[in-house]
């Protein structure tokens, strides 16, 4: 058995590139359809990951349709509200 530890990898829902989970921000879709930033990575609900780059946030906010990791479509207002929240916390 090797001494290496497993590093979880996730796909960004903005740019679709893969990266180590600890390098990304986790988002949670609540049952009412809103999105929340999950800083601790432990909130219940369907989750997705974004890079800490604003270009990924913009791509996610623009894209329409179903988000596979959330298993549903996320309304444009929820995406825009999340984008504003991410911009306000620029030290993420």
C-alpha positions in Angstrom: 0.0 0.0 0.0 1.3 3.4 -1.0 1.8 6.3 1.5 0.0 8.8 -0.8 -3.3 10.2 0.3 -6.3 10.6 -1.9 -7.0 14.2 -3.0 -10.7 14.8 -3.9 -11.1 16.5 -7.3 -14.2 18.4 -8.4 -15.3 20.0 -11.6 -16.0 23.8 -11.8 -19.6 24.5 -12.8 -18.4 27.7 -14.5 -15.5 26.6 -16.7 -15.8 22.8 -16.3 -12.1 22.4 -15.5 -11.1 19.9 -12.7 -9.2 21.0 -9.6 -8.5 19.8 -6.1 -11.7 20.3 -3.9 -9.9 22.4 -1.3 -9.0 25.0 -4.0 -12.6 25.6 -4.9 -15.7 27.3 -3.4 -18.7 25.1 -2.7 -22.3 26.3 -3.5 -25.4 24.7 -2.2 -28.9 24.8 -3.8 -31.6 25.0 -1.1 -35.0 23.3 -1.5 -36.5 26.7 -2.3 -34.1 27.1 -5.3 -31.8 29.8 -3.9 -28.0 29.4 -3.9 -25.7 29.8 -0.9 -22.0 29.9 -0.5 -20.9 27.0 1.7 -17.6 28.1 3.3 -17.4 25.1 5.6 -18.4 22.6 2.9 -20.8 20.9 5.2 -24.3 22.4 4.5 -27.0 19.9 3.5 -28.3 20.1 -0.1 -27.2 19.6 -3.6 -23.7 21.1 -4.1 -21.5 22.4 -6.9 -18.0 23.9 -7.0 -16.6 27.0 -8.5 -13.0 28.3 -8.9 -12.1 31.4 -6.9 -11.8 33.3 -10.2 -14.4 35.9 -11.3 -14.4 34.7 -14.9 -15.7 31.3 -13.7 -18.4 33.1 -11.6 -19.5 35.1 -14.7 -19.7 31.9 -16.9 -21.8 30.2 -14.3 -24.1 33.3 -14.0 -24.6 33.5 -17.8 -25.2 29.9 -18.5 -28.8 28.8 -18.7 -30.5 25.5 -18.3 -30.0 22.6 -15.8 -26.9 22.5 -13.7 -26.1 18.8 -13.4 -24.6 18.9 -9.9 -27.7 20.7 -8.6 -30.0 18.3 -10.6 -32.2 21.3 -11.6 -32.2 24.6 -13.3 -31.1 27.6 -11.2 -33.0 30.8 -11.8 -31.1 33.7 -13.3 -31.9 35.9 -10.2 -30.3 33.3 -7.9 -27.2 33.2 -10.1 -26.9 37.0 -10.2 -27.4 37.3 -6.4 -24.7 34.7 -5.8 -22.4 36.6 -8.2 -22.9 39.8 -6.1 -22.3 37.9 -2.9 -19.0 36.5 -4.3 -17.9 39.9 -5.4 -18.6 41.4 -2.0 -16.4 38.8 -0.4 -13.5 39.3 -2.7 -11.1 38.0 -0.1 -12.4 34.5 -0.7 
